[in-house]
Amino acid sequence: MLKKKNRAITNQVEFVSISDLVPKDHLLRAVEESIDFDFIYDEVKDLYSENIGRPSIDPVVLIKLLMLQ
């Protein structure tokens, strides 16, 4: 279907919070409230270099990804 673009709509900016996209009763919210993941930093501090190489992915994020799988 051929339509003329509405420029007023394409020039709008919308700010969305990731927190607003996740339902309030989602399982990941319960996990986040129940588990303190700060201990992971102590466990992996010897495996990461502070000044050599590229910036790493946060180890807590990696653990959370494994939990999701």
C-alpha positions, 0 to 999 in steps of 0.5 A: 500500500502506498502511503505518504509519510507523516513527518510529525510522527517520524520526528517524535522522540520517546523515552522509555525506561527498561524497568517500565517494559518488564512486568511488575510480577516477572520472575526476574524481578523476584530474583533481583530482589532475592539474590545479592550478586555483589559476591561475584565481583570478589570471586572473579577479581583475579580473572580480570585486568584493570589496565590491559585489554578491552573493557569487559562485560560485567561478570554479574551480567554474564551470570544472570544470562546463564541463569536465564538460559 
